[in-house]
Amino acid sequence: MSEILNFVSNGDGAGPRLLIAHGLFGTARNWGVLAKRLADERRVVSVDMRNHGGSFQAASNTYGDMAEDLARVIETGSGKSDVLGHSMGGKAAMVLALARPDLVDKLIVADIAPVAYSHSQLDKITAMKAVDLSVVERRRDADAQLVGLVEDPALRSFLLQSLSLDEGGASWKLNLEALGSAMDDIIGFPDIEGAFEGEVLFLHGVNSDYVQPAHHAKILALFPNARFEEIEGAGHWLHAEKPREFEASVRRFLG
């Protein structure tokens, strides 16, 4: 039997279940506040993607793999699920909808398009690998080592959420080797035929360059019932930068 992702469940409302898939280097925990707020009317399931957080580690990290992982989580319940994915999680959610439309009702894709990017994240992996974990007792110890490698304090804080500190010492809750090896897959998008006929919301930040007008034709070919919505003042991390506006858009779309 295949392994199932670690997940956190909130709420038991009568509305359709919502599955949330985080982006690269994230965890279900990043979505904790939003998941709890959205759980007032429905069950909200937030997963740790493979090679992240408390989920299993695997050598392969393709979007086909990730879509199958999400499918197994949905199949632990009954019926279809609404699905929300951000960045890497958004690509995995798109592949899930295209490959298993029987499992997906409404789909929300947050700040990503079904295209290949040049935004390699190998520099972050290199930075995390460079931290000497043997001398790390507190997060600030690791932060001090990362300062010269990752200038943005918000990004350092985000990465350090995946640092585990226990009696056995410090360790990353990320399979850095597998994610590094899979980087071409992660920034790419698989060739996949067919179309998902359900309702889809492509929600992106005005200050982000991940979803461009030039991407719309590819999006509409795969998702003919897609609609597009922007969040003012937000970049790629739109759910963290404008949480209330993001929540409002999600609620309107899910009804």
C-alpha positions in Angstrom: 0.0 0.0 0.0 1.3 3.4 -0.9 2.1 5.9 1.8 -0.3 8.7 2.6 0.6 12.3 3.2 0.6 13.8 6.7 -2.3 16.1 7.0 -4.1 18.4 9.5 -7.9 18.5 9.5 -10.1 21.3 10.7 -13.9 21.6 11.0 -16.8 19.2 10.2 -19.3 21.5 8.5 -21.7 20.3 5.8 -20.1 22.1 3.0 -17.8 20.4 0.4 -14.4 19.4 1.8 -11.5 21.6 0.9 -8.0 20.2 0.4 -5.0 22.7 0.6 -1.7 21.9 -1.0 1.3 24.2 0.0 4.2 25.4 -2.2 7.9 24.5 -2.2 9.6 24.5 1.2 6.2 25.0 2.9 4.1 22.9 5.2 0.4 22.5 6.2 1.2 24.6 9.2 1.8 27.7 7.0 -2.0 27.5 6.2 -3.1 26.9 9.7 -4.9 30.2 10.4 -6.7 30.3 7.0 -7.7 26.7 7.2 -9.3 27.2 10.6 -11.2 30.3 9.4 -12.5 28.4 6.3 -13.4 25.5 8.5 -16.5 27.3 9.9 -18.6 25.8 7.1 -16.7 22.8 5.9 -13.9 20.3 6.7 -10.6 21.7 5.6 -7.7 19.3 5.1 -4.2 20.8 4.8 -1.4 18.4 3.7 2.4 18.3 4.0 3.5 17.5 0.5 6.0 14.6 0.0 9.5 15.4 1.1 8.1 18.2 3.3 7.1 18.5 6.9 5.8 15.3 8.5 5.2 13.5 5.3 7.2 10.6 3.9 10.4 11.1 2.0 10.8 9.7 -1.5 13.5 9.9 -4.3 11.0 11.0 -6.9 9.1 14.4 -6.7 7.3 14.8 -10.0 3.9 16.4 -10.4 2.5 13.0 -11.3 3.7 11.7 -7.9 2.3 14.7 -6.1 -1.1 14.4 -7.8 -1.4 10.8 -6.8 -0.5 11.7 -3.2 -3.3 14.3 -3.2 -5.7 11.7 -4.8 -5.0 9.2 -2.0 -5.9 11.9 0.7 -9.2 12.7 -1.1 -10.0 9.0 -1.3 -9.8 8.7 2.4 -13.0 10.6 2.6 -16.2 10.3 0.5 -16.9 12.0 -2.8 -15.2 14.9 -4.5 -13.2 17.7 -2.8 -12.6 21.3 -3.6 -8.9 21.8 -4.0 -6.7 24.9 -3.3 -3.0 24.8 -4.3 -0.3 27.5 -4.1 2.8 27.6 -6.3 4.2 24.0 -6.4 1.0 22.8 -4.7 -1.0 24.7 -7.4 0.7 22.8 -10.1 0.1 19.5 -8.3 -3.6 20.4 -7.9 -3.8 21.2 -11.6 -2.3 17.8 -12.6 -4.7 16.2 -10.1 -7.7 17.9 -11.7 -6.6 16.9 -15.2 -5.7 13.3 -14.3 -8.5 12.6 -11.8 -11.5 14.9 -12.5 -13.7 12.5 -10.7 -12.0 13.6 -7.4 -12.1 17.4 -7.9 -15.1 19.7 -7.7 -13.9 23.3 -7.7 -10.2 24.2 -8.1 -8.3 27.3 -6.9 -4.8 27.9 -8.2 -2.9 30.5 -6.3 -0.2 32.4 -8.2 1.1 29.8 -10.6 0.4 28.8 -14.2 0.7 25.5 -16.0 4.0 26.5 -17.6 7.7 26.1 -17.1 9.6 28.8 -15.2 13.2 29.9 -14.9 12.7 30.6 -11.1 15.1 27.9 -9.9 15.1 27.5 -6.1 18.4 25.6 -5.9 20.0 28.6 -4.2 17.7 28.1 -1.2 18.6 24.4 -1.1 22.3 25.3 -1.2 21.9 27.8 1.6 20.1 25.3 3.8 22.6 22.6 3.1 25.4 25.0 4.1 24.0 25.4 7.7 26.2 23.5 10.2 23.4 21.8 12.1 25.8 20.3 14.7 26.1 23.7 16.3 22.4 24.7 16.1 20.5 24.7 19.4 18.0 27.4 18.6 16.5 28.8 15.4 18.5 32.0 15.8 21.7 29.9 15.6 20.6 28.7 12.1 19.3 32.2 11.2 22.8 33.7 12.0 24.4 31.2 9.5 21.8 31.9 6.8 22.1 35.7 7.0 25.0 35.8 4.5 23.2 33.4 2.1 19.6 34.5 2.2 19.3 38.3 2.6 15.5 38.5 3.0 14.6 38.1 6.7 11.0 37.0 5.8 12.3 34.3 3.5 14.8 33.1 6.2 11.9 33.0 8.7 9.8 30.9 6.2 12.7 28.4 5.6 13.4 28.1 9.3 9.8 26.9 9.9 11.1 23.6 8.4 13.9 23.3 10.9 13.3 20.7 13.6 14.9 21.1 17.0 14.7 18.1 19.3 16.8 16.0 21.7 18.5 14.3 18.8 19.7 17.7 17.4 18.7 20.0 14.6 17.5 18.7 11.2 15.6 19.9 8.2 12.1 18.6 7.7 12.8 18.8 4.0 14.4 16.1 1.8 16.8 18.6 0.3 18.6 16.0 -1.9 15.4 14.9 -3.5 14.0 18.4 -4.0 17.3 19.5 -5.5 17.4 16.6 -7.9 13.7 17.3 -8.9 14.1 21.0 -9.4 13.7 20.8 -13.2 10.4 19.0 -12.7 9.3 21.4 -10.0 9.8 24.6 -12.0 8.5 22.8 -15.1 5.0 21.4 -16.0 4.3 18.0 -17.5 2.9 17.5 -20.9 -0.6 16.4 -20.2 -3.6 16.0 -22.5 -7.2 16.7 -22.0 -9.1 19.4 -20.1 -10.7 19.9 -16.7 -14.3 21.1 -17.3 -15.0 22.2 -13.7 -14.9 25.7 -12.3 -11.4 27.0 -11.7 -10.2 30.3 -10.1 -6.7 31.5 -11.0 -5.9 33.9 -8.1 -2.7 35.9 -8.3 -1.0 38.9 -6.8 -0.7 42.1 -8.8 2.9 42.4 -7.8 3.8 38.9 -8.9 5.1 37.9 -12.3 4.1 34.2 -12.1 0.7 34.5 -13.9 1.1 36.6 -17.1 -1.5 37.4 -19.8 0.7 35.3 -22.2 -0.2 32.3 -20.0 -4.0 32.7 -20.4 -4.2 30.8 -23.7 -2.5 27.7 -22.2 -4.6 28.0 -19.0 -7.9 28.2 -20.9 -6.9 25.3 -23.2 -6.5 23.0 -20.1 -9.2 24.8 -17.9 -11.9 26.2 -20.3 -14.0 27.4 -17.4 -11.2 29.3 -15.6 -11.7 32.8 -14.3 -8.9 35.2 -13.2 -8.8 37.4 -10.2 -6.0 39.7 -8.8 -5.3 40.8 -5.3 -4.0 44.3 -5.0 -0.8 44.9 -3.1 0.1 41.2 -3.0 3.0 39.3 -4.6 3.7 35.6 -4.9 2.9 34.9 -1.2 -0.6 36.5 -1.6 -2.2 34.3 1.1 0.3 35.5 3.7 0.6 39.2 2.5 -3.2 39.8 2.1 -4.8 37.0 4.2 -8.2 38.7 4.5 -8.5 39.5 0.8 -7.4 36.0 -0.1 -9.9 34.5 2.3 -12.7 36.6 0.8 -11.8 35.6 -2.7 -11.8 31.9 -1.8 -15.1 32.2 0.0 -16.8 33.9 -2.9 -15.6 31.3 -5.4 -16.5 28.3 -3.3 -19.8 29.8 -2.5 
